C-alpha cells in the first residue's frame, strides 16, 4: 500500500471511529430512494455538483451533506431569477 493510500485509509478509520457515517455510491442511491442510477451519481461527482469525499480511490457521501445539498437545491428552485427581457432596449417600428 502506498503512503498516500495508507494515509487515506487512516483518515477514513478515524472518521468512522469519530461517529461519521459514510455511504458508498450504492448506499447513496438508496438514500435517494433509487430515483437515479449510480452512473448519474458518479456524473454529478465528476461535475462537482454533489458533496462527496474520495478516500483511497473510492467515493463516499455523508448523509447530512446529501440532505443539506437537497435542501439547498430546493431553496434555489423557489427563488425567482430575474432575467432581462430580450426586447429591452430595442426600438421597434410600428406598421
HELIX and SHEET records of a PDB file:
HELIX    1   1 UNK A    3  UNK A   17  1                                  15    
HELIX    2   2 UNK A   25  UNK A   31  1                                   7    
HELIX    3   3 UNK A   38  UNK A   46  1                                   9    
HELIX    4   4 UNK A   63  UNK A   78  1                                  16    
SHEET    1   A 2 UNK A  53  UNK A  55  0                                        
SHEET    2   A 2 UNK A  58  UNK A  60 -1                                        
END                                                                             
